[in-house]
Amino acid sequence: TLGKCNVIKEGKDVTLLSAGTIMPEVLEAAEILRAKGISAEVTSFHTIKPLDEDYLNAASERFKLIATVEEHGLIGGLGGAVSEWYARAGAKSKFVSLGTPDEFMHEIGSQKYARRKYGLVAENIAAQVQSKLNES
């Protein structure tokens, strides 16, 4: 359904909002977090506009952290849309957005290479989520 995210894996501590083909890395990050005692819900935000604000409003009450993960610039994508919602909603949970910086990659490489370069691999996603959870 347009404007409604799909919950791929249920969790109780954090929610990982994903857009695009990065989903396998996000699911693996959720498993890494599970091994560390952190239960991560994984959702697919297949549409960014309209944004599923109903899910986000409920998530801000349920989870300690909302994290977006996408193979896209941090400006103008899922992370940007959720951060705008976050600012308006006065959400209770913490928030972190993982994506690429606002720059062109002036190198040639595979998708795997680009993901590693920008830290969009399961190990780093899990580490960034855990680090944000540990912030006071």
N, C-alpha and C positions, 0 to 999 in steps of 0.2 A: 504494500500500500504506500503510495506516495506520501511523504511527510511523516511516516512512522518507521522507526528503526526496528531492526530484527535482533532479538536477543539470541545469540548463538550459544552462549555458555553462561549459566547462572552463577552468581557469586554474592558475597556479602560484605566485603571490606572496601573494594575499589571497583570502579567500572572503567573499562577500556573501550573507548568509542573509536571505531575504525572506519576508514573510508578507502575503498579501492582494493588493489591487489596486495596490500600489505597484510591482509588477514592471517595468512599462515604464520608470519612472524609474531603477530599479536597473540594468536592462540598458543604459540610456543612460549612467549613471555608469560602468559597466564599460568602455564605449567611450571615454569621456573619459580614464579611467585608462590604457587601452591606448595612447592617443595620447601619454601621458606616460611610457611604458615600464613600466607596472605591469600585470601580467597578473592579472585578477580572475576567479575562478570565481563563478558565480551559481547559487544554489540556491533552490528553493521549499520552504519548510517549511510545507506545507499542513496539517499537524497539529502542534500544539505539545505535546499530551499524547496519547499517549506521545511523548516527545522522542527524536529520533534520536541517541542518545548514541554509537552506533557511528561515525556520520559525524563527530560532533564530536571524538571521541577521535582519529580518523585526521587530521582537519583540524588539530588542535593540533600534530601532528607535521609536517604538510606545509606549512602556511602561516605567514607572518610575522604575519598579522593575521586575526582572525575579527571580522566586523562584522555586526550585525543591523540590519535596516531594516524599519520597519513604521509604518503609519498607526494607531498605538495608543499609549496611555500607556506610558512607560518602566517602569512598575510593573505586573506581572501579565500581561504578554504574552510574546511571543517573546524579547525582550531580557531580561526578568526571568528566564525559564526558563533561558536560555543562561548568564546571569550566575551563577545558582545552580549549574549544572553546572560552570562555569568555576572557581568557588570550591572545589567539592568535588574536582575532577579535578586541580587543580594544573597547569593547562595551560601549555605552554611558549610559546605564541604570545601576542601582544598581543590585547586585546579592546576593542571599542567598540560601544555600542548607540545607534542613532539612532531616535528616535520623538518623541512629544509629551510635554511636561511634565505633571505630575500636576495638571491644572487644567481648568476648563471654558473653552471659547472663547466669550466673551460677545459675539460679533459674528456677523453674518450674512454668509456668503460662499460661493462655490463651492468645490468640492473643490480646484481649482487654486489658489484664493486661500489656503485653509487649508494646503496643502502648502508654498506659498511662505512663509507666515507662520511655519511651524514648521521651515523649512529642509529639507523633505523633497522637494527637487527635485534632479535629476541633478547639476547643477554643485556644489551644496553637499554632497551625499553624497560625491562624488569628492574634494572639498576636505577634508572631515572624515577620510576614509580616508587620504588622502595626509599630512595633518597628524599623524595617529596613527602612521603608519609612520615619520615623521621624528623622533618623540620618541625620546630615548635611554633 
